[in-house]
């Protein structure tokens, strides 16, 4: 990076010929596969890049998705003074959505937060937009500080922060202000950016993760990973905090399922299995379609997604290791679980995933030099 040798955070700088060649071969295979595998949505139809044409009339505006309409009605009823658990099961029945298993019914946290922020469908919501903007700025600032703390080269720090902006700007899409994964993913990005294990600073990361987990249970793997890594480092106070968060969530989620079960009937619709085993296409569909990569052809977006994870793996730091494990772990989960119409789950991890691209040239350069050195 400075002309005097490899950067201290270049993971592959000292790798030998055969390990470097093996990684390059695996990477090449994954890049080829990711360009070939189609992205799927709905009932398995191939996804197409959305149009960038701006609509100027009512007829051209995007119709509201049915699941978003369900969340809209929940917010409206809360604003009229009703309790979430008094109506949510009946609203699911009305929309012909399953209520069995109880996990098909979302946690109430975001509905109450959206009601407080004045969210009304996709209409302008100044308070919610201000909160979303503040959250995005917080994510960007956290990662600017994180990159600086880890001694990243100034130019690379600027590139990485710009890539965080690219990913986190998705949080400003008011059409999806009622979508749980949108807010949860932004909070996960904030949590990871606030985490400073080298300086013993982790309280902010735990608090941001706690709010994310209270919005969407799909954040649980992230919390478990953070707790496990704290234990691995011997940071027992931090590990205990993550463990306490898991325990509190387990109690709260069990109570949520109990309240839903009290209102379900044997005749209620049972949802299809989430174990869809979609493989690489499932992971790519989830991450590309729930990020700003969705505007690109899948032959480009797919390989970029693979390179993001490779970049995190190339970054020799606590953040790089956590990011690599986080994104590759969710890649495995999305390959196994989630149907085509669950693609939005990917928003839980996409806001800061693009940061990995900043480290791709460094990682590729080190591997190529290692693979062909004499």
Beta strands, then each sheet from edge to edge (+ up, - down):
strand 1: 40-41
strand 2: 45-46
sheet 1: 1+ 2-
end
